[in-house]
Amino acid sequence: MDARGASAWTLITHPPSTTLAPVEIRLEKGHRHSQWSAGTIMPGMKGRTDPRTPGLGIAFSAAVLMAYHGASRATRDTLFLTHFELHWLPLMAAIASLLSIPAAIYASARMATSGPRPLVPVTFGLSAALLVVEWWLVVHRPAVGAIVFFTHIAVFGPVLVSGFWSILYGGFDPRTARLAIGRIS
């Protein structure tokens, strides 16, 4: 605790492969980002100072998200084509794309004003709840479930992926992001 009652962390780091001297950083509770050029601490990862080793958890999360995104798109198309003729696919893709535009505008506006951290977890939770409802629909009303699932993946998929990467990029300063994100992806 410091004199004002807020908890603070002080950290001394030696920048990798540079000739810069060690840098002392003081992060106070409530600050969302720190500005410094020799390295970074990702929010929520107290003490991690080397941006070249972002952690297996983050890399694993990125891999799972990208696998989910690819598998959900394949499932979306398969489920739709199981219940509808092929000539309906372009129309459904166009309708889903038109529905995804307001979602992208809303998500962009929310992320611009408050950052991705408040929006993305809620969006992941809402998407998970919709998957449960869609599972029930596919079992009891397969054609309706296929349309709802197609629309859900088209609307939520890009927002979830972009929100995840926005949270991740927000944890790095531009100088070190290139190293860290390259190792994660």
C-alpha positions in Angstrom: 0.0 0.0 0.0 1.3 3.5 -0.7 0.5 6.7 1.1 -2.8 7.2 -0.7 -4.1 3.7 0.3 -4.0 2.3 -3.3 -2.0 -0.9 -3.8 1.0 -0.5 -6.1 3.6 -2.7 -7.7 7.1 -1.8 -8.4 9.1 -3.8 -10.8 12.6 -3.6 -12.2 13.2 -5.2 -15.5 16.1 -5.6 -17.8 15.0 -5.2 -21.4 15.9 -8.2 -23.6 18.5 -7.7 -26.3 18.7 -3.9 -26.0 21.3 -1.6 -24.6 18.8 0.2 -22.4 19.4 0.3 -18.7 17.0 -1.5 -16.3 13.7 0.4 -16.0 11.7 0.8 -12.8 8.0 0.8 -13.3 5.3 1.7 -10.8 1.9 0.5 -11.6 -0.9 1.8 -9.4 -4.2 0.1 -8.8 -6.8 1.5 -11.2 -4.5 2.2 -14.1 -5.5 0.2 -17.1 -2.3 0.6 -19.2 1.2 1.6 -18.4 3.4 3.5 -20.9 7.0 2.5 -21.0 9.3 1.5 -23.8 11.5 -1.3 -22.4 8.9 -4.0 -21.8 5.4 -4.5 -20.5 3.2 -6.2 -18.0 0.0 -7.7 -19.3 -3.1 -6.7 -17.2 -4.0 -9.6 -15.0 -0.5 -11.0 -15.1 1.3 -9.4 -12.2 5.0 -9.9 -12.4 5.3 -11.2 -15.9 7.9 -8.9 -17.5 9.2 -10.8 -20.5 6.9 -10.1 -23.5 8.7 -12.8 -25.5 7.2 -15.5 -23.3 3.5 -14.7 -23.1 2.6 -18.0 -21.4 1.1 -21.3 -22.5 -2.3 -20.3 -21.2 -2.7 -17.4 -23.6 -1.3 -19.4 -26.6 -3.7 -22.3 -25.7 -6.6 -20.0 -25.4 -5.8 -18.5 -28.8 -5.6 -22.0 -30.3 -8.9 -23.1 -28.8 -10.6 -20.0 -29.9 -9.4 -20.3 -33.5 -10.2 -24.0 -33.6 -13.7 -23.2 -32.3 -14.2 -20.5 -34.9 -13.2 -22.8 -37.8 -15.2 -25.8 -36.5 -18.3 -23.6 -35.8 -18.2 -22.3 -39.4 -17.9 -25.8 -40.8 -20.7 -27.0 -38.6 -22.8 -24.0 -39.5 -22.5 -24.8 -43.2 -23.0 -28.6 -42.8 -26.0 -28.1 -40.6 -27.6 -25.7 -43.0 -26.9 -27.8 -46.0 -28.3 -30.9 -44.3 -31.7 -29.2 -44.0 -31.8 -26.9 -47.0 -30.9 -27.0 -50.7 -27.5 -25.6 -51.8 -29.1 -22.7 -53.7 -30.3 -21.2 -50.4 -26.8 -20.9 -49.0 -25.8 -17.6 -50.7 -29.1 -16.0 -49.6 -28.6 -17.2 -46.0 -25.0 -15.9 -46.0 -26.2 -12.5 -47.3 -28.9 -12.3 -44.6 -26.5 -13.3 -41.9 -23.9 -10.8 -43.1 -26.5 -8.0 -43.1 -27.4 -9.0 -39.5 -23.7 -9.0 -38.5 -23.2 -5.4 -39.5 -25.1 -3.8 -36.6 -23.4 -6.3 -34.2 -20.0 -5.2 -35.5 -20.8 -1.5 -35.3 -22.2 -1.9 -31.7 -19.1 -4.0 -30.6 -16.7 -1.5 -32.2 -18.4 1.5 -30.5 -18.4 -0.3 -27.1 -14.8 -1.3 -27.4 -13.8 2.2 -28.4 -15.5 3.8 -25.4 -14.8 1.3 -22.6 -12.3 -1.1 -24.1 -12.9 -4.8 -24.9 -12.6 -6.1 -21.3 -16.3 -5.4 -20.3 -17.8 -6.5 -23.5 -16.0 -9.6 -24.5 -16.7 -11.9 -21.5 -20.4 -11.0 -21.6 -20.4 -11.8 -25.4 -18.7 -15.1 -24.8 -21.3 -15.9 -22.1 -24.2 -14.9 -24.3 -22.8 -17.0 -27.2 -22.4 -20.0 -24.9 -26.0 -19.6 -23.7 -27.2 -19.4 -27.4 -25.3 -22.6 -28.2 -27.4 -24.4 -25.5 -30.6 -23.0 -27.0 -29.5 -23.9 -30.5 -28.6 -27.5 -29.5 -32.2 -27.9 -28.2 -33.5 -26.4 -31.4 -31.5 -28.6 -33.6 -32.8 -31.7 -31.8 -36.5 -30.6 -31.7 -36.7 -28.3 -34.7 -33.7 -29.0 -37.0 -34.5 -26.5 -39.8 -35.1 -23.6 -37.3 -32.0 -24.6 -35.4 -29.9 -24.6 -38.5 -31.0 -21.0 -39.4 -30.5 -19.8 -35.8 -27.1 -21.4 -35.6 -26.0 -20.0 -38.9 -27.0 -16.5 -37.9 -25.4 -16.9 -34.5 -22.0 -17.9 -35.9 -22.1 -15.2 -38.5 -23.0 -12.5 -36.0 -21.0 -13.6 -32.9 -17.9 -15.3 -34.5 -16.1 -12.2 -35.8 -17.0 -10.2 -32.6 -15.6 -12.9 -30.4 -12.4 -13.4 -32.3 -11.7 -9.7 -32.7 -12.6 -9.0 -29.1 -10.1 -11.7 -27.9 -7.3 -10.3 -30.0 -8.2 -6.8 -28.8 -7.8 -7.8 -25.2 -4.6 -9.5 -26.0 -3.1 -6.6 -28.0 -4.2 -4.2 -25.2 -1.8 -5.9 -22.8 1.3 -4.9 -24.8 2.8 -1.7 -25.9 3.3 -1.4 -29.6 7.1 -2.1 -29.4 6.8 -5.4 -27.7 3.5 -6.6 -29.2 5.2 -7.8 -32.4 7.4 -10.2 -30.4 4.7 -11.4 -28.0 1.8 -11.8 -30.5 4.1 -13.6 -33.0 4.8 -16.2 -30.3 1.2 -16.6 -29.3 -0.2 -16.9 -32.8 
